[in-house]
Amino acid sequence: MLIAAAIQPFDWNRILFSDDAPPLFLLEVVVRCVLTYLMVIGALRVTGRRGVRQLSIFELSIILALGSAAGDAMLYDDTPLLHAAVVFVVVPVLYLLFNKATEKYPRFSNWLEGKPVLLIEDGSLCIEEFRQQNLTQKELFGELRKLQVEHLGQVRRAYIEATGEVSAYFYTDEDVQPGLPIWPERLTQLHQHAPQAGPHACATCGKVRELPKQGVARCPVCQDDQWTPACEAKRIA
């Protein structure tokens, strides 16, 4: 009740300004916007492209930055609207400047937003490139299953785009080769000794090689020793 009595509704001096901050504080708000925006961009850059899927890193940053400013101004009586207005001016300006910078400097754009990265080539993972992404095998295989992929032997090339989406190019049915099955129940059936003779796929990178029954081998690509019988199914959506 004391708080309610202390607030004078529609006190425009309180709404626009702050009794506790001088007008020069607006300049500090500008500096705070710049620093906070850079911190948001940095945090999103660290979390990786999967964290900003379907939105550009700039679109997500402006949503986060303006969302906080709008929420504070709407809810708290001690947050002057003029301060929030400065935020709403500075953040879009920063957004436009960063967009212009990425258009003018491709290297900066590639570093900040990322560029398409080849993850699968000729039915097996490009293991070095894959390990550099903030992406797990479970996430990648989940995206491939959405594209009706049953095993990696059906995939000629697959990329992770700057947006975090996975795009793929497939072999024709005539050219499908044995590959690592990506059904979850098949990925748990791993062996160090081949249960039967035939093509087996490395559980880590998908490299396929012929193994004799009870044969033991290390993958020549990733040095893993876990194998599963390769799948040879055609790709039927």
C-alpha positions as CSV (number, residue, x, y, z in Angstrom):
1,M,0.0,0.0,0.0
2,L,2.9,2.4,0.8
3,I,4.4,1.8,-2.6
4,A,1.1,2.4,-4.4
5,A,0.6,5.7,-2.5
6,A,4.1,6.8,-3.4
7,I,3.5,6.6,-7.1
8,Q,1.6,9.4,-8.8
9,P,-0.1,8.0,-11.9
10,F,0.7,9.8,-15.2
11,D,3.6,11.7,-13.7
12,W,5.3,12.6,-17.0
13,N,8.5,13.7,-15.3
14,R,8.8,10.2,-13.7
15,I,7.6,8.5,-16.9
16,L,10.2,10.2,-19.2
17,F,13.0,10.9,-16.8
18,S,14.5,9.6,-13.6
19,D,14.9,11.5,-10.4
20,D,18.0,9.5,-9.6
21,A,19.8,10.0,-12.9
22,P,20.9,13.2,-14.6
23,P,20.2,13.8,-18.3
24,L,23.8,12.8,-19.2
25,F,22.9,9.3,-18.1
26,L,21.2,8.9,-21.5
27,L,24.7,8.8,-23.0
28,E,25.6,6.0,-20.6
29,V,22.5,4.2,-21.8
30,V,23.9,4.4,-25.4
31,V,27.3,3.0,-24.2
32,R,25.4,0.2,-22.3
33,C,23.5,-0.7,-25.4
34,V,26.6,-1.0,-27.5
35,L,28.4,-3.1,-24.9
36,T,25.4,-5.3,-24.2
37,Y,24.7,-5.8,-27.9
38,L,28.3,-6.9,-28.4
39,M,28.0,-9.3,-25.5
40,V,24.8,-10.8,-26.9
41,I,26.4,-11.2,-30.3
42,G,29.4,-12.9,-28.6
43,A,27.3,-15.2,-26.6
44,L,25.3,-16.3,-29.7
45,R,28.5,-16.8,-31.6
46,V,29.8,-19.1,-28.9
47,T,26.6,-21.2,-28.7
48,G,26.9,-22.0,-32.4
49,R,24.6,-21.9,-35.4
50,R,22.2,-24.6,-34.0
51,G,21.3,-22.1,-31.3
52,V,20.0,-19.6,-33.8
53,R,18.4,-21.9,-36.2
54,Q,16.0,-20.3,-38.7
55,L,17.0,-16.8,-37.5
56,S,20.1,-14.9,-38.3
57,I,22.4,-14.1,-35.4
58,F,21.4,-10.4,-35.9
59,E,17.7,-11.1,-35.8
60,L,18.0,-13.1,-32.6
61,S,20.2,-10.5,-31.0
62,I,17.8,-7.6,-31.7
63,I,14.9,-9.7,-30.3
64,L,16.8,-10.3,-27.1
65,A,18.1,-6.8,-26.7
66,L,14.8,-5.0,-27.4
67,G,12.8,-7.6,-25.5
68,S,14.5,-6.7,-22.3
69,A,14.3,-3.0,-22.8
70,A,10.6,-3.2,-23.7
71,G,9.8,-5.4,-20.8
72,D,11.5,-3.2,-18.2
73,A,9.9,-0.1,-19.5
74,M,6.4,-1.7,-19.5
75,L,6.6,-3.2,-16.0
76,Y,8.8,-1.0,-13.8
77,D,7.8,2.4,-12.7
78,D,11.5,3.4,-12.1
79,T,12.5,2.7,-15.7
80,P,12.0,6.0,-17.7
81,L,10.5,5.6,-21.2
82,L,13.2,8.0,-22.6
83,H,15.9,5.6,-21.6
84,A,14.0,2.7,-23.2
85,A,13.6,4.9,-26.3
86,V,17.3,5.4,-26.6
87,V,17.8,1.6,-26.5
88,F,15.2,1.3,-29.3
89,V,17.2,3.7,-31.4
90,V,20.7,2.5,-30.7
91,V,20.1,-1.3,-31.1
92,P,18.5,-1.1,-34.5
93,V,21.3,1.2,-35.6
94,L,23.8,-1.4,-34.4
95,Y,21.8,-4.1,-36.2
96,L,22.0,-2.1,-39.5
97,L,25.7,-1.4,-39.1
98,F,26.5,-5.0,-38.4
99,N,24.5,-6.1,-41.4
100,K,26.3,-3.6,-43.6
101,A,29.6,-4.8,-42.3
102,T,28.8,-8.5,-43.1
103,E,27.9,-7.4,-46.6
104,K,31.1,-5.5,-47.2
105,Y,33.5,-7.9,-45.5
106,P,32.8,-11.5,-46.4
107,R,35.5,-12.8,-43.9
108,F,33.8,-11.0,-41.1
109,S,30.4,-12.4,-42.2
110,N,31.8,-16.0,-42.3
111,W,33.4,-15.6,-38.9
112,L,30.3,-14.2,-37.3
113,E,27.4,-15.9,-39.0
114,G,29.3,-19.0,-40.2
115,K,29.3,-20.5,-43.7
116,P,28.0,-23.8,-45.1
117,V,30.2,-26.6,-43.9
118,L,30.4,-30.0,-45.6
119,L,29.6,-32.7,-43.0
120,I,29.0,-35.8,-45.1
121,E,30.7,-36.8,-48.3
122,D,30.3,-40.0,-50.2
123,G,28.3,-41.7,-47.4
124,S,30.6,-41.0,-44.4
125,L,31.2,-38.1,-42.0
126,C,33.9,-35.5,-42.7
127,I,35.0,-36.1,-39.1
128,E,37.3,-33.1,-38.7
129,E,34.8,-30.6,-39.9
130,F,32.0,-32.3,-37.9
131,R,34.0,-32.1,-34.7
132,Q,34.5,-28.3,-35.2
133,Q,30.7,-27.8,-35.2
134,N,28.6,-27.3,-32.0
135,L,26.6,-30.3,-33.1
136,T,26.3,-33.9,-31.9
137,Q,25.9,-37.0,-33.9
138,K,22.4,-37.5,-32.4
139,E,21.3,-34.0,-33.6
140,L,22.7,-34.5,-37.1
141,F,21.1,-37.9,-37.5
142,G,17.8,-36.5,-36.2
143,E,17.9,-33.9,-39.0
144,L,18.7,-36.5,-41.6
145,R,15.8,-38.7,-40.5
146,K,13.5,-35.8,-41.1
147,L,14.7,-36.0,-44.7
148,Q,13.8,-39.8,-44.8
149,V,17.4,-40.9,-44.6
150,E,17.8,-44.4,-43.3
151,H,21.6,-44.7,-43.6
152,L,24.6,-42.6,-44.6
153,G,25.1,-44.6,-47.8
154,Q,22.1,-42.8,-49.3
155,V,23.8,-39.4,-48.8
156,R,26.1,-38.0,-51.4
157,R,26.8,-34.7,-49.7
158,A,25.3,-33.0,-46.6
159,Y,25.9,-29.5,-45.4
160,I,25.1,-27.5,-42.2
161,E,24.0,-24.1,-43.4
162,A,24.7,-20.8,-41.7
163,T,21.2,-20.9,-40.3
164,G,21.8,-24.3,-38.6
165,E,19.7,-26.2,-41.1
166,V,21.0,-29.4,-42.6
167,S,20.7,-29.7,-46.4
168,A,21.5,-32.9,-48.3
169,Y,22.1,-34.3,-51.8
170,F,21.3,-38.0,-52.3
171,Y,22.5,-40.9,-54.5
172,T,20.1,-42.3,-57.0
173,D,18.7,-45.8,-56.0
174,E,21.1,-47.4,-58.4
175,D,24.1,-45.7,-56.8
176,V,23.2,-46.1,-53.1
177,Q,26.1,-47.8,-51.2
178,P,26.3,-49.6,-47.9
179,G,26.3,-47.1,-45.0
180,L,25.9,-46.5,-41.3
181,P,22.3,-46.9,-40.3
182,I,21.0,-43.9,-38.4
183,W,17.9,-45.3,-36.7
184,P,18.3,-45.0,-33.0
185,E,17.7,-48.7,-32.3
186,R,20.4,-49.6,-34.8
187,L,22.9,-47.2,-33.3
188,T,22.8,-49.2,-30.0
189,Q,23.8,-52.4,-31.8
190,L,27.5,-51.8,-31.8
191,H,30.2,-54.5,-31.8
192,Q,34.0,-54.7,-31.5
193,H,33.8,-58.1,-33.1
194,A,31.8,-58.4,-36.4
195,P,28.7,-60.6,-35.7
196,Q,28.8,-61.8,-39.3
197,A,30.9,-61.4,-42.4
198,G,30.1,-58.5,-44.6
199,P,30.2,-54.7,-44.9
200,H,30.3,-52.9,-41.5
201,A,30.1,-49.2,-40.8
202,C,32.2,-47.3,-38.2
203,A,29.9,-46.1,-35.5
204,T,31.7,-42.7,-35.3
205,C,32.3,-41.6,-38.9
206,G,30.4,-44.1,-41.0
207,K,33.4,-45.4,-42.9
208,V,32.4,-48.8,-44.4
209,R,34.8,-51.8,-44.7
210,E,34.4,-55.5,-45.2
211,L,35.0,-57.5,-42.0
212,P,35.1,-61.3,-41.6
213,K,32.9,-63.0,-38.9
214,Q,34.3,-62.1,-35.5
215,G,36.7,-59.8,-37.2
216,V,38.3,-56.9,-35.2
217,A,39.5,-53.7,-36.8
218,R,40.1,-50.0,-36.1
219,C,38.6,-47.4,-38.4
220,P,41.3,-45.9,-40.7
221,V,39.6,-42.5,-40.5
222,C,38.7,-41.9,-36.8
223,Q,40.5,-44.9,-35.1
224,D,37.3,-46.0,-33.5
225,D,36.8,-49.8,-33.0
226,Q,33.0,-49.9,-32.7
227,W,31.2,-51.3,-35.8
228,T,27.6,-52.1,-36.9
229,P,26.4,-54.0,-39.9
230,A,26.0,-51.6,-42.8
231,C,22.6,-51.0,-44.2
232,E,22.0,-51.2,-48.0
233,A,18.4,-50.1,-48.2
234,K,17.3,-47.8,-51.0
235,R,16.0,-44.3,-50.1
236,I,12.2,-44.5,-50.2
237,A,10.4,-41.4,-48.8
